[in-house]
Amino acid sequence: MRYNFDEIVNRRNTYSLKWDGEDLIKAIGYTERYDNETIPLFTADMDLPVPQPLIDALHKTVDHRIFGYSVFPDEYYESIQHWFNKRHDWKINREEIVYSPGTVHALNVAVRALTKPGNGVIIQRPVYPPFTAAIEGNGRIVRNNALKCDSEGYYTIDFEDFEAKAKEETTTMFILCNPHNPTGRIFTQEELKRLSEICAENNVLIVADEIHGDLIRKDQTFYPIAKVVNNTDHILTCTAINKTFNVAGLHCTNMIISNPEIRTTFSQAMGMQLPSPFTVSALIAAYNEGDEWLEQLNDYLDDTMEYVKNFLAKNLPTVKVRIPEGTYVMWLDFSEYGLTSKEVHNRIYNKANVLLEDGEMFGVEGEGFQRICIPTPRPIIIEALERIALQFQDVKSKNL
């Protein structure tokens, strides 16, 4: 079937974090202004309806009328195996799959279970803020292997620095984000192999957050790290339907852990986690019948990103942006305006009344940047961009 992603579905009064979470959003410091006219484009969930087969599966679950303790049927595991084999040529054994109610939860469990207080954990800023929280909140030390950014906004890995940090005696883990959030990089097979080799040589575990791995831009290919390397004993991979199919509220992450000893340690630390019956039915439907929807979604996201890029080139040419290789986020560089980050924030969040994410949240490397999540009906994106452009009409590039 054809999906109409331009349809605007009113999410207010549906318990939505981004549309109903005014008090929480203000409390955690995202914005000072939030009202009924705010356009929230800050959080990585979609304002787009999910695939019809998934909806039908959830209706069937509701119609049963009993929602007790649930288990994972064979079809749950088979659906995961089928999806990754078909889309990524990655063969996963059933016993390698460990359920978690969320990716951030899984990261915290992995840090606590597989490292010791005071150990170093490598991350690559600018990066998703909960990585830092999972490390520092559990008494571990951030080892920041900052990505290098060229004049075109393209990010690469500083391998010399990465290897130096991996060799530090207390470094025991690396949290990889691929596709990378917020820069949008999809790391190449060669980059992934080199990262894996360095970690294996220095007894550093890799926890690979690959939950954006199905949200790939046209002419790009995503490679799971466990697919491209020969030795996966030191790798734990986070997969999820949450981002791909817009079901973050159903709490469904699946860890892929080939090393039996590490898998046992992780599973014991995770504890018994029983799924919601809605989680089970959603995953089976999404992975077995969600291809058509996903292909249409990625086409729609491609077109939206082209629109954003062209709009900025015409109306905000001082803002630098490039189409990401993966994810549905765009990383906007406002630094050439010569404004402070606080001034940029005020113009976007308070005056334009558009809620993005300040780049500094992703590390000091993000200063001057804003992250925008674009999986929203294009009419809303257009209105948000027009509001923002209006607030920068009086500002010239510092290079003029």
C-alpha positions, -999 to 999 in steps of 0.1 A, spaced: 0 0 0 10 36 -4 16 56 28 8 93 30 36 107 52 24 143 46 -6 135 68 -5 155 100 -16 134 129 -23 154 160 -2 139 188 -12 163 216 -30 147 245 -17 113 236 10 111 264 37 121 238 69 133 253 77 157 225 41 171 223 28 168 258 59 168 279 62 206 286 71 203 323 97 176 318 112 193 287 116 225 306 129 208 337 158 191 319 168 223 303 159 219 266 140 252 264 125 281 283 95 284 261 70 256 254 33 262 245 6 251 222 24 268 192 58 251 198 71 229 170 91 201 188 118 186 165 142 176 192 136 140 200 143 110 178 108 96 173 86 101 143 54 120 138 45 95 111 20 66 113 36 31 116 31 3 91 -4 -10 86 6 -46 93 20 -35 127 -13 -17 135 -33 -48 125 -11 -69 148 -16 -46 177 -54 -46 171 -54 -84 172 -35 -83 205 -61 -58 219 -90 -78 207 -78 -108 228 -86 -86 258 -61 -101 282 -26 -86 287 -8 -108 311 28 -119 316 42 -128 282 71 -148 267 90 -148 235 77 -173 210 99 -189 183 85 -165 157 100 -136 177 135 -148 173 129 -161 137 117 -126 127 149 -110 140 170 -135 122 151 -132 90 153 -94 90 190 -90 95 198 -119 71 177 -104 44 186 -67 48 222 -69 59 234 -104 51 240 -109 88 233 -144 101 224 -143 138 221 -174 160 190 -176 182 210 -180 214 229 -148 207 197 -126 211 191 -110 245 161 -88 250 163 -54 267 134 -30 274 155 -2 258 189 7 243 199 32 270 190 7 296 211 -19 278 241 5 277 239 11 314 236 -26 322 267 -33 299 288 -6 316 279 -18 351 283 -55 343 313 -55 320 335 -28 334 347 -17 368 344 16 387 371 39 375 375 21 341 377 42 310 351 39 283 357 54 248 331 74 230 333 96 200 319 131 205 299 148 194 276 119 203 243 110 218 243 124 254 231 92 272 265 76 263 282 101 287 255 96 313 258 58 312 296 61 318 298 89 344 265 79 361 280 45 368 314 58 381 334 52 350 356 76 331 349 90 296 377 86 272 367 110 244 380 100 209 366 131 193 356 128 156 375 151 132 354 174 111 366 189 78 356 222 62 327 204 45 312 191 77 324 155 71 335 136 101 362 110 103 378 89 131 411 100 146 426 65 147 459 75 163 441 90 192 417 60 194 445 36 196 463 56 223 431 56 244 425 19 238 460 11 250 454 29 283 455 3 310 421 12 325 403 14 292 379 -16 290 350 -6 267 342 14 236 306 25 228 303 28 191 274 47 175 269 36 139 252 52 120 265 80 141 242 103 160 243 133 154 268 135 125 251 109 103 282 91 94 280 54 84 314 40 91 330 20 63 339 -17 65 376 -6 66 369 18 95 349 -8 114 376 -35 109 403 -12 122 383 -2 153 376 -39 160 412 -49 156 425 -22 179 399 -31 206 406 -68 203 443 -63 206 438 -42 238 411 -63 254 385 -35 249 349 -46 246 328 -29 219 291 -21 225 278 -11 191 246 10 191 233 3 156 196 12 162 196 36 133 209 10 109 178 7 88 174 45 84 198 48 55 200 75 29 199 68 -8 230 53 -24 244 44 11 250 10 26 251 1 63 274 -26 76 268 -41 111 302 -43 127 296 -80 137 290 -88 101 323 -74 87 348 -87 113 360 -123 118 362 -122 156 330 -110 174 339 -123 208 344 -87 221 313 -72 204 278 -66 218 254 -51 193 222 -31 201 194 -36 175 159 -23 178 126 -18 161 121 14 181 138 38 157 131 19 124 94 16 129 86 44 154 76 23 183 99 37 211 70 35 235 69 -3 231 104 -7 246 121 -33 223 158 -36 220 176 -68 212 212 -73 220 233 -96 198 261 -112 219 281 -140 204 305 -146 233 287 -170 257 306 -158 288 298 -122 281 263 -130 272 258 -148 305 273 -119 325 251 -94 306 219 -115 309 224 -120 346 229 -83 352 199 -75 330 177 -98 351 145 -114 340 128 -91 315 94 -102 303 80 -85 273 47 -68 268 24 -88 244 23 -56 223 61 -56 220 61 -92 207 33 -87 182 48 -54 170 82 -69 163 70 -99 145 47 -78 122 73 -51 116 102 -75 107 80 -98 86 58 -72 69 74 -38 73 97 -37 42 74 -18 20 67 9 46 104 13 54 113 18 17 87 45 14 98 61 46 134 63 36 124 78 2 103 104 21 132 112 45 155 116 15 132 141 0 127 160 32 165 162 37 169 176 2 142 201 10 160 212 42 193 215 24 179 236 -4 159 258 19 189 265 40 210 273 9 184 298 -2 172 313 30 200 306 56 231 302 35 254 309 64 242 277 81 263 247 69 247 213 66 253 181 46 229 152 39 238 125 65 247 90 53 223 75 79 198 84 106 169 109 103 188 137 121 205 166 105 234 185 121 232 222 114 263 244 119 253 280 129 288 290 139 295 312 109 270 337 122 294 347 149 267 346 175 271 329 209 253 296 213 230 313 238 220 338 211 214 311 185 193 292 210 172 322 219 164 330 183 153 294 175 138 282 208 122 314 222 116 336 192 108 311 165 93 287 190 109 257 174 125 231 197 157 215 184 187 203 204 217 225 213 249 210 199 267 214 232 245 186 246 266 162 225 299 175 238 320 207 234 326 196 198 289 205 192 292 241 201 276 263 174 255 233 161 219 224 164 204 189 158 171 187 141 150 155 138 132 155 105 108 124 105 78 147 106 52 156 79 69 180 56 44 208 61 55 210 97 92 210 87 85 238 63 68 259 89 96 253 114 123 263 89 104 294 78 100 305 115 138 300 121 148 318 89 127 348 99 147 352 131 181 353 113 172 378 86 191 406 104 223 385 110 251 384 85 279 359 83 309 369 104 331 363 72 313 391 52 
